[in-house]
Amino acid sequence: MMKRNFNASVTRQLRSGFTLVEILVSLGVLSILLLVTANVINQVQKTWSAASARVSQFREARVAMEVLSRNISQATLNTYIDYTGTELGLVSTDTGREGAPLSFERRSDLHFICGQASSLITGGSSSVYPTHAVFFQAPLGVVQDVSYVGLNRLLCGRGYFIQNSDDDAFRPPFVKSARVRYRLMEFSPPAEQDLIYAVVPPGAQDAAREGAIRAWFKDAGGDMSKGETETNRSVTRPVADNIVALVISPRWDTLSAAAVGEDELAIAPGYSFDSASLGTGNQKSAQRTRHLLPPVLRVALVAIDEKSADRLGSEGRLNSVIDDAVQNKFTSANSMDQDLQAVADSLNESRVNFRVFVTTIPLLGSKWGM
């Protein structure tokens, strides 16, 4: 009797376990769940990596646009009103009397200029310096002497342009191969080297002033020096890599355009603006745009990503692709949007990943009421 009960107990224990089929089915279900979970994790990781790459790949371009907007908006000419005509205190040889002023007009000892980079930069070419450049003075406080560090409102020259060059001056010594890129460059001599007053002495006549004033940014585009120190700083430095186009369109704002009865683009229909020269267009003022800042600048940057730049560089096609995209464009402000679209179409045909950044920068020092 006890033996039969013992056997029944053992039989019940054996029957309470899993069969081989049940174990195999469970393993199959578990494998499917693991595969689904792994696939979900993989997709999430790819999505995150792609989103992170999109954010970071044009980060330099976004920073470059912020730098442009912040610094250009502070451009100044310190315009003032002065006498014109025979200089006071000088005796006229015709009348024997001291000269008298004929009228008042605007004056400025500073300079703002923008236009085709290849024509503004000494020895430039459209393949090395494509699209536009801008040069101006602003109270940005860049100094070389450490005793002036606290003077953050000192007047400095500043400029921006695109340059196609290698990275020899700032490449780490352990990297042997040069990397040729299109870069947004910043011309930023310290306040001690602001040549605007050296090349244009106070009191210079208009003809001499207009002929000499462009010499203050003649070092823009020069080679950077290796081994920089606090007292030996290059005046031209890179802001961002892979910026292939900089477009600068000086314009009147809506109120200024209405006041002079002209289109907003009339201030610089060909993109060129020079505060030291008489402006173009049908401005009613006899001085036109002389010694005035444009009220606003419409600025566009075209940036490509590093992966595309590296691929084109390895194929030896970087220069040709960018030249095909930007050459012979941006000569008429009326077709700025069409030219930007043409650049986009050309880069798309070459399978280049790019981004176009456009903004409008108001110049705080513009005084069209003077």
Protein Blocks (a to p, Z undefined) as FASTA:
>chain_A
ZZmmmmmmmmmmmmmmccfklmmmmmmmmmmmmmmmmmmmmmmmmmmmmmmmmmmmmmmm
mmmmmmmmmmmmmgcfhiacddedjdehiacfklopacddfbdcdddfbdcddddfklmp
ghiafklmgcidddddddehpafblklmmmmmbccddddddddddfklmgcfklmbdcdd
dddddddddfklmmklmmmcghiafklmmmmmmmmmmmgoiacdehiafklccfbdcfbg
hiabdcddddddfklmmmnopafklmmmnopacfkbccedjdfbfnlmgoiacfbdcddd
ddddfklmmmmmmnopmmmmmmmmmgopakbfklmmmmmmmmmmmmmmnopacddddddd
ddfkbcfkZZ
